[in-house]
Amino acid sequence: MFVSVFAAAVALSALTGCTRTSYAIHTNDGRTIVSDGKPKESDSGLLGYTDANGVKQQINKTDVKEVSEIPH
């Protein structure tokens, strides 16, 4: 019994340690986009991010007002 409880606790702690930080991308037109992981700037003037559905997206950096980390 102790071994199975211990194994479950180890598995749970391993899973929770792998969570990624989310970021809020606030746009100049008032939208807020939630990014899974930190958005990455490119040399072409775009900000790349993975949206909440796991789809890779890009937005023009001139359309972005602010990027902030979402506290857990």
Backbone as CSV, one residue per row, in Angstrom:
resi,resn,N_x,N_y,N_z,CA_x,CA_y,CA_z,C_x,C_y,C_z
1,MET,0.831,-1.196,0.000,0.000,0.000,0.000,0.871,1.254,0.000
2,PHE,1.880,1.281,0.879,2.758,2.449,0.956,3.473,2.686,-0.368
3,VAL,3.906,1.600,-1.012,4.648,1.726,-2.272,3.765,2.351,-3.345
4,SER,2.506,1.931,-3.437,1.623,2.483,-4.473,1.284,3.949,-4.195
5,VAL,1.119,4.328,-2.937,0.863,5.726,-2.590,2.098,6.563,-2.904
6,PHE,3.270,6.043,-2.574,4.517,6.749,-2.861,4.712,6.914,-4.372
7,ALA,4.449,5.864,-5.131,4.597,5.925,-6.589,3.631,6.940,-7.188
8,ALA,2.417,6.991,-6.678,1.437,7.962,-7.166,1.878,9.386,-6.840
9,ALA,2.437,9.589,-5.656,2.909,10.925,-5.274,4.076,11.366,-6.152
10,VAL,4.980,10.455,-6.466,6.117,10.780,-7.335,5.625,11.112,-8.740
11,ALA,4.687,10.331,-9.254,4.154,10.580,-10.598,3.441,11.925,-10.661
12,LEU,2.668,12.248,-9.643,1.950,13.517,-9.615,2.910,14.693,-9.545
13,SER,3.940,14.582,-8.732,4.899,15.687,-8.630,5.678,15.851,-9.928
14,ALA,5.948,14.777,-10.632,6.648,14.869,-11.918,5.773,15.563,-12.953
15,LEU,4.493,15.255,-12.949,3.578,15.883,-13.909,3.389,17.366,-13.627
16,THR,3.256,17.733,-12.385,3.044,19.144,-12.064,4.302,19.960,-12.277
17,GLY,5.463,19.343,-12.230,6.709,20.050,-12.477,6.920,20.385,-13.946
18,CYS,6.162,19.762,-14.824,6.335,19.957,-16.260,5.377,20.991,-16.839
19,THR,4.621,21.654,-16.011,3.687,22.636,-16.544,4.444,23.819,-17.107
20,ARG,3.916,24.355,-18.189,4.547,25.499,-18.832,3.878,26.770,-18.351
21,THR,4.625,27.828,-18.397,4.098,29.127,-18.017,3.301,29.696,-19.178
22,SER,2.160,30.275,-18.875,1.337,30.927,-19.893,1.604,32.421,-19.883
23,TYR,1.423,33.037,-21.031,1.627,34.474,-21.180,0.391,35.093,-21.814
24,ALA,0.105,36.332,-21.437,-0.984,37.095,-22.039,-0.374,38.086,-23.022
25,ILE,-0.850,38.035,-24.254,-0.414,38.979,-25.281,-1.544,39.986,-25.440
26,HIS,-1.303,41.218,-25.031,-2.305,42.283,-25.125,-2.052,43.056,-26.417
27,THR,-3.081,43.170,-27.240,-2.923,43.832,-28.535,-3.386,45.282,-28.466
28,ASN,-2.978,46.056,-29.464,-3.353,47.470,-29.525,-4.852,47.676,-29.716
29,ASP,-5.552,46.674,-30.275,-6.995,46.810,-30.482,-7.825,46.245,-29.326
30,GLY,-7.159,45.913,-28.204,-7.881,45.512,-26.996,-8.044,44.018,-26.792
31,ARG,-7.578,43.201,-27.711,-7.690,41.751,-27.531,-6.622,41.257,-26.561
32,THR,-6.902,40.117,-25.936,-5.916,39.422,-25.111,-5.816,37.997,-25.625
33,ILE,-4.613,37.592,-25.986,-4.353,36.256,-26.503,-3.534,35.518,-25.458
34,VAL,-3.953,34.286,-25.126,-3.214,33.481,-24.161,-2.258,32.573,-24.920
35,SER,-0.988,32.641,-24.551,0.066,31.855,-25.180,0.523,30.762,-24.225
36,ASP,0.675,29.549,-24.752,1.216,28.439,-23.971,2.729,28.476,-24.116
37,GLY,3.421,28.977,-23.119,4.862,29.173,-23.196,5.176,30.590,-23.640
38,LYS,6.429,30.957,-23.517,6.842,32.327,-23.823,6.865,32.561,-25.334
39,PRO,6.227,33.637,-25.797,6.271,33.966,-27.226,7.699,34.281,-27.663
40,LYS,7.992,33.988,-28.929,9.342,34.207,-29.461,9.301,35.244,-30.571
41,GLU,10.195,36.228,-30.471,10.293,37.266,-31.495,11.141,36.768,-32.653
42,SER,10.737,37.135,-33.870,11.532,36.785,-35.043,12.117,38.048,-35.656
43,ASP,13.114,37.866,-36.508,13.746,38.995,-37.182,12.817,39.631,-38.217
44,SER,11.773,38.907,-38.605,10.869,39.409,-39.640,9.770,40.316,-39.089
45,GLY,9.825,40.631,-37.784,8.832,41.525,-37.202,7.590,40.830,-36.684
46,LEU,7.666,39.514,-36.536,6.525,38.755,-36.037,6.822,38.188,-34.654
47,LEU,5.759,37.971,-33.888,5.847,37.338,-32.578,5.165,35.982,-32.711
48,GLY,5.936,34.913,-32.542,5.392,33.568,-32.657,4.998,33.034,-31.294
49,TYR,3.877,32.324,-31.256,3.398,31.753,-29.996,2.562,30.519,-30.285
50,THR,2.353,29.713,-29.266,1.454,28.568,-29.345,0.201,28.937,-28.571
51,ASP,-0.955,28.868,-29.238,-2.193,29.289,-28.577,-2.688,28.230,-27.592
52,ALA,-3.796,28.515,-26.934,-4.332,27.635,-25.892,-4.753,26.271,-26.441
53,ASN,-4.974,26.169,-27.760,-5.348,24.899,-28.383,-4.146,24.129,-28.917
54,GLY,-2.937,24.657,-28.701,-1.733,23.987,-29.158,-1.347,24.294,-30.594
55,VAL,-2.006,25.281,-31.203,-1.730,25.649,-32.593,-0.713,26.787,-32.623
56,LYS,0.318,26.634,-33.460,1.331,27.693,-33.590,0.747,28.845,-34.400
57,GLN,0.921,30.061,-33.861,0.380,31.268,-34.483,1.471,32.325,-34.536
58,GLN,1.222,33.378,-35.310,2.118,34.530,-35.359,1.277,35.794,-35.402
59,ILE,1.810,36.854,-34.816,1.161,38.155,-34.841,2.249,39.199,-35.101
60,ASN,1.884,40.236,-35.821,2.826,41.310,-36.108,3.176,42.019,-34.801
61,LYS,4.469,42.226,-34.553,4.902,42.862,-33.292,4.358,44.284,-33.145
62,THR,4.083,44.962,-34.249,3.537,46.321,-34.155,2.103,46.315,-33.642
63,ASP,1.425,45.157,-33.689,0.058,45.035,-33.176,0.017,44.695,-31.690
64,VAL,1.186,44.435,-31.088,1.258,44.000,-29.689,1.590,45.183,-28.791
65,LYS,0.724,45.383,-27.798,0.941,46.455,-26.818,1.858,45.982,-25.697
66,GLU,1.608,44.751,-25.202,2.348,44.245,-24.041,2.236,42.731,-23.981
67,VAL,3.284,42.084,-23.471,3.276,40.652,-23.189,3.593,40.492,-21.711
68,SER,2.739,39.755,-20.996,2.967,39.576,-19.560,2.735,38.123,-19.160
69,GLU,3.499,37.678,-18.170,3.359,36.324,-17.651,2.078,36.234,-16.836
70,ILE,1.360,35.134,-16.998,0.142,34.912,-16.219,0.538,34.157,-14.956
71,PRO,0.330,34.758,-13.780,0.712,34.074,-12.534,-0.168,32.852,-12.285
72,HIS,0.434,31.818,-11.683,-0.315,30.578,-11.387,-0.940,30.666,-10.042
